[in-house]
Amino acid sequence: MQVGFQTETNELFNLNIKDMESKIQNAALVEKEAIANFTFPDKEILESEDAVKLRRQELERAMKLGNVEKGKIKIVFEDSEGPKQVDTTIWGVTDKRIILKQGLVIPINRILAVKI
């Protein structure tokens, strides 16, 4: 059964709810600087095109918030070892990656949730 994860914009990230809850609850909080040492698989983490589109919208919104108000957001992502989360500011969004301070990047296809 597919259900959704609500974001602040009242849209849904379509994932199996048990899998989503487990990944978010078990996501280790990491320092931004540690991201340079992570390995990211190529596989898309979200299950639907709608969720991918919504993630893109939330990343763009988070980038604008970071650039204008210097606001930090929480990003939940998954590397090759499991789910992680980081509190940071998004400086840029490309087709395939988000850019953080100090030129650190996270592949967009590995981002599970954006909490603004």
VOPAGU-2260 file (C-alpha; in pm, 1 decimal, decimal comma):
REM VOPAGU-2260
SITE   aa  ch    i         X         Y         Z
SITE  MET   A    0       0,0       0,0       0,0
SITE  GLN   A    1     130,3     342,0     -95,3
SITE  VAL   A    2      69,0     634,5     133,3
SITE  GLY   A    3     224,6     974,0     164,6
SITE  PHE   A    4     446,2    1188,2     377,0
SITE  GLN   A    5     316,5    1540,8     420,6
SITE  THR   A    6     542,3    1836,9     378,5
SITE  GLU   A    7     464,0    2188,1     493,6
SITE  THR   A    8     317,4    2264,0     152,2
SITE  ASN   A    9      60,2    1989,5     213,9
SITE  GLU   A   10     189,9    1779,3     -74,0
SITE  LEU   A   11     283,1    1413,2     -54,6
SITE  PHE   A   12     608,9    1228,2     -91,0
SITE  ASN   A   13     481,2     886,6    -199,4
SITE  LEU   A   14     661,1     613,6     -10,1
SITE  ASN   A   15     563,3     311,9     189,3
SITE  ILE   A   16     480,6     469,9     526,8
SITE  LYS   A   17     658,4     209,2     737,7
SITE  ASP   A   18     973,0     241,2     529,7
SITE  MET   A   19     957,5     622,4     542,1
SITE  GLU   A   20     899,7     637,5     917,8
SITE  SER   A   21    1178,9     391,6     980,4
SITE  LYS   A   22    1426,7     580,7     764,7
SITE  ILE   A   23    1344,0     916,5     921,9
SITE  GLN   A   24    1348,3     781,7    1277,7
SITE  ASN   A   25    1677,9     603,7    1219,4
SITE  ALA   A   26    1844,6     883,1    1024,5
SITE  ALA   A   27    2168,9     965,8    1200,1
SITE  LEU   A   28    2229,8    1337,1    1250,5
SITE  VAL   A   29    2559,2    1422,1    1081,1
SITE  GLU   A   30    2774,7    1728,9    1051,0
SITE  LYS   A   31    2770,0    1891,8     709,7
SITE  GLU   A   32    3147,1    1846,9     672,8
SITE  ALA   A   33    3110,8    1466,5     697,4
SITE  ILE   A   34    2912,5    1456,8     372,0
SITE  ALA   A   35    3236,6    1473,2     170,7
SITE  ASN   A   36    3319,4    1121,5     297,6
SITE  PHE   A   37    2988,4     955,9     205,5
SITE  THR   A   38    2929,3     730,8     -94,9
SITE  PHE   A   39    2597,4     769,5    -276,5
SITE  PRO   A   40    2437,7     497,7    -493,2
SITE  ASP   A   41    2297,0     603,6    -831,0
SITE  LYS   A   42    1948,0     460,6    -765,0
SITE  GLU   A   43    1654,2     698,7    -715,5
SITE  ILE   A   44    1522,5     676,6    -358,8
SITE  LEU   A   45    1166,9     801,1    -423,9
SITE  GLU   A   46     909,1     572,9    -578,9
SITE  SER   A   47     693,6     805,6    -790,0
SITE  GLU   A   48     736,2    1083,7   -1043,5
SITE  ASP   A   49     506,7    1305,9    -837,5
SITE  ALA   A   50     732,3    1265,4    -534,3
SITE  VAL   A   51    1037,7    1348,4    -746,0
SITE  LYS   A   52     869,2    1664,7    -877,2
SITE  LEU   A   53     763,3    1769,8    -529,3
SITE  ARG   A   54    1112,8    1711,9    -393,8
SITE  ARG   A   55    1249,5    1942,3    -664,8
SITE  GLN   A   56     998,0    2212,5    -568,8
SITE  GLU   A   57    1084,6    2182,8    -199,5
SITE  LEU   A   58    1457,8    2202,2    -275,2
SITE  GLU   A   59    1407,6    2517,5    -482,4
SITE  ARG   A   60    1199,7    2668,1    -203,9
SITE  ALA   A   61    1461,4    2572,7      57,4
SITE  MET   A   62    1737,7    2727,6    -155,6
SITE  LYS   A   63    1548,8    3056,4    -178,9
SITE  LEU   A   64    1494,3    3054,1     196,0
SITE  GLY   A   65    1864,2    2992,3     253,8
SITE  ASN   A   66    1981,1    3259,6      12,0
SITE  VAL   A   67    1740,7    3529,9     130,9
SITE  GLU   A   68    1696,3    3460,4     500,7
SITE  LYS   A   69    2003,3    3242,2     566,7
SITE  GLY   A   70    1761,5    2987,0     712,0
SITE  LYS   A   71    1869,1    2632,0     781,6
SITE  ILE   A   72    1660,9    2333,3     683,0
SITE  LYS   A   73    1674,7    1963,8     761,9
SITE  ILE   A   74    1759,8    1729,2     476,2
SITE  VAL   A   75    1701,1    1356,3     519,9
SITE  PHE   A   76    1902,7    1154,6     269,1
SITE  GLU   A   77    2040,8     807,1     225,2
SITE  ASP   A   78    2396,7     714,0     137,5
SITE  SER   A   79    2535,5     362,7      84,5
SITE  GLU   A   80    2531,9     295,4     458,9
SITE  GLY   A   81    2180,1     414,6     544,5
SITE  PRO   A   82    1965,6     717,2     624,0
SITE  LYS   A   83    2120,8    1037,2     755,3
SITE  GLN   A   84    2005,9    1391,9     823,9
SITE  VAL   A   85    2178,6    1725,9     825,7
SITE  ASP   A   86    2074,9    2076,3     928,6
SITE  THR   A   87    2217,3    2316,6     673,4
SITE  THR   A   88    2157,6    2589,1     417,4
SITE  ILE   A   89    2115,3    2502,2      49,0
SITE  TRP   A   90    2320,4    2741,6    -162,6
SITE  GLY   A   91    2234,4    2598,9    -502,1
SITE  VAL   A   92    2031,3    2335,5    -685,9
SITE  THR   A   93    2152,6    2180,9   -1011,6
SITE  ASP   A   94    1990,3    1912,3   -1225,5
SITE  LYS   A   95    2151,2    1636,4   -1019,1
SITE  ARG   A   96    2281,8    1782,1    -692,3
SITE  ILE   A   97    2224,1    2031,9    -418,5
SITE  ILE   A   98    2516,9    2251,8    -324,7
SITE  LEU   A   99    2591,0    2330,1      36,8
SITE  LYS   A  100    2843,9    2562,1     196,3
SITE  GLN   A  101    3210,5    2479,1     124,2
SITE  GLY   A  102    3113,6    2322,0    -208,9
SITE  LEU   A  103    2972,5    2007,6     -50,3
SITE  VAL   A  104    2707,5    1827,7    -255,8
SITE  ILE   A  105    2430,5    1573,7    -206,5
SITE  PRO   A  106    2281,8    1393,9    -509,0
SITE  ILE   A  107    1916,1    1491,3    -542,8
SITE  ASN   A  108    1812,9    1133,1    -620,5
SITE  ARG   A  109    1924,9    1032,8    -268,3
SITE  ILE   A  110    1720,1    1295,5     -80,7
SITE  LEU   A  111    1427,4    1143,4     102,7
SITE  ALA   A  112    1276,1    1450,4     268,7
SITE  VAL   A  113    1320,3    1825,6     298,9
SITE  LYS   A  114    1194,8    1986,3     618,4
SITE  ILE   A  115    1164,3    2361,6     594,9
